[in-house]
Amino acid sequence: MLEVGQSIESGTAALTTADCVAFAQSFDPQPMHVDHNAAEDSFFGQLVASGWHVLSATMRLVVDARPFGEHPLIGAEIKEIKFARPVKPDTVIRARVTLQEILPRSAGRNFALLLVETLDNGSGEVLVKQSWKMLLEDKE
């Protein structure tokens, strides 16, 4: 279980071209995400993963990393999402979670403020930064 100031890193996930296109076809069907030829004429100049796909994969990585042990991650607020750069298909990502603050206890519950960073596993470059406010269930 994390303490304030500590970070953990997750396992990895590969955002394959097939997965990127399939996700986008279902949830974000824009040309730069689903059509190689159209993507070449887009702002990005190539096919890129949907930001929503990257965020969803990051959530899975964080859940699997279990930063609070047996406590589930219950979202209260996402204060900020910053996309640092487009994510190319076939990128392998990992997440780093840093516990920034525990807010005062209220009615048996704590809120945790987390910095969640999605990293390119190869270069270590930050791809996305998020600020999460999470409700911590008190199991005691």
N, C-alpha and C positions, 0 to 999 in steps of 0.2 A: 504494500500500500504506500502510495506517495505521501511525502510530507512537503510542506511549503518550500519552494525553491528546487525541489528534486524534479528530474526528468526521467522518462523511460522511452525507449524506442520499441516499436512494434516489429513484427515480422514483415515480410514483403508481399506485394501483389503485383502481378504483371498485367498491364492494361494492353492486351493484345489488340491488333487491328480489328479482328473479328468481333471481339467483345465491345470495343469502342463504337463500331458501326451499329451493332445490334442494340446497345444501350441507346444510342442517339436515335435510331429508327423508332424506338418505343417512347422515348421521353424528351428528346431535343432534336427533332428531325430537320436540322438546318444543313445546307449544302456543305459547309466546311467540316461537318462531322460524318456525313453519310455518303458523299460522292467524291471519289478521288479527283476526277476531272474538274468538277465545279470548284473543289477546294483549291486547286492550283490558281484559279482566278479570284480567290477570296483575299481578304485582308491578310490572312496567314500564309498564303502561297502554297499550302499543303494541307492534307488531312490532319485535324487535331481532335483530341478527345474533348468531349463535352465537359465543361466545368462541373456540371452536376454529376457526371460519372466519377470524376476525380474525387469530389466531395463524398459521394456514396462509398467509394472504395476506401477512402480515409476513415470514414465512420466504422466500417467493418474491421479495419486494422486496429483501431483504438479499442473497440469492443473486445476483440480477441486478445489484446494486450492486458486487459483487466487492470487498469491503473489503480483502482480502489478495491482490489481483491473481490470479495463476494458482493460488494455493493454494485447494483446496476447503475448504468449511466442514464440518468433521467434529465433530459434537456429542459432548461428553463428559458434560455435565451442564447442566440448567437449574436454577439455584439458587432462582429466585424468579419468579413471575408475579403482577403486580398489575394488576387491571382498575380503572382510574380511573373510568370511567363506561360505561354501555351504548352500543353503537354502533348507530345507526339505519341501516336500509337506505338506500342511495343516498349514503352517505358516501364521500368520496374520501380515501384514506389515503396516507401515506408513512411511511418508517421512517428513524430516525436511529440510527446505530451509533457508539458511542464506545468506543475501546480503553482499558480501564482499567489493565490490567497484563499483562505477559508473565511467566509463571512460569518458573523455572529450567529450562534445557535438560536433558532426560533421554533417553538412547538416541536422539539425533538428532531429538528432537521438542520443540516448545514448546507450551505451553498458553496461550491468550489468554483473558482475562476481558473480556467485552463487556457494556456496557449497551446494550440494544436497546429503543428507544422507538417505539411506533406513534403517529403523530400524525394528527389531523384536518387534512387539507391546507388546508381553508378557514380555520379559526380558529388553527391551530398548537397547539391543546390536546393534551396527552398523553392518549391513550386507554388505553394499556397500557404497562407497564414490565416488562422481563425482564432477568435476569442470566444470561448464557450463559458456560459454560466450553467452549472449542473447542480441539480438537487441530489444530495446524498441521503439515502435512506438510512435511518438509524436502526440497526438490527439488534441493539442491546435491549 
